[in-house]
């Protein structure tokens, strides 16, 4: 697990938002090929709030493929997922 990319939004030299996007160390077989789970951890400087989204893999019960579901999660849950991915990557 490592930072894949960072998105930063400015307006007239004022930092509004920044997002760090991470890919899981695991790959999942989908009908379109292999892909990673994705976690986005963002901070809204205007509202002073965290915004985290998680694209998690969901196993198709009838076949060998995975689908993906995107949901909003709390910052503490995002930190937990990042720690889990880091531990898996260190093995």
SVG drawing of the C-alpha trace seen along z (x, -y; Angstrom):
<svg xmlns="http://www.w3.org/2000/svg" viewBox="-25 -35 33 55">
<polyline fill="none" stroke="black" stroke-width="0.4" points="0.0,0.0 1.3,-3.4 0.0,-6.7 -1.0,-6.5 -1.7,-10.2 -2.8,-13.4 -5.5,-15.8 -5.4,-19.4 -8.0,-22.1 -7.2,-25.8 -9.2,-28.9 -7.4,-32.2 -4.4,-30.8 -6.6,-29.5 -6.3,-25.8 -9.9,-24.4 -9.5,-20.6 -6.9,-17.9 -7.4,-14.1 -4.9,-11.3 -5.8,-8.2 -4.5,-4.7 -4.8,-1.4 -4.9,1.8 -2.1,4.4 -4.7,7.0 -6.0,7.5 -9.5,8.8 -10.6,10.6 -13.5,8.7 -15.2,9.4 -13.1,6.5 -9.8,7.8 -7.9,7.3 -8.3,4.2 -7.5,3.0 -9.7,1.6 -9.4,-2.1 -9.4,-4.4 -9.7,-8.2 -8.9,-10.2 -9.8,-13.9 -9.8,-17.0 -12.1,-20.0 -10.2,-23.1 -13.3,-25.3 -15.6,-23.1 -12.8,-21.8 -14.0,-18.2 -12.7,-14.8 -14.3,-13.1 -13.3,-9.4 -14.6,-7.0 -13.9,-3.3 -14.3,-1.2 -14.4,2.3 -14.5,5.6 -17.6,7.8 -17.6,11.4 -20.1,12.6 -21.8,15.7 -22.4,17.3 -19.0,17.0 -15.3,16.3 -15.6,12.5 -15.8,9.6 -17.8,6.4 -17.1,3.1 -19.2,1.0 -18.3,-2.6 -19.3,-4.1 -18.5,-6.9 -16.7,-6.0 -15.4,-7.7 -11.8,-8.9 -11.1,-6.3 -12.3,-3.5 -10.1,-4.8 -7.1,-4.9 -7.8,-1.3 -8.0,-0.2 -4.7,-1.9 -3.0,-0.3 -4.3,3.2 -3.0,2.6 0.4,1.5 0.7,4.6 -0.2,6.8 2.3,5.0 5.1,5.4 4.7,9.2"/>
</svg>
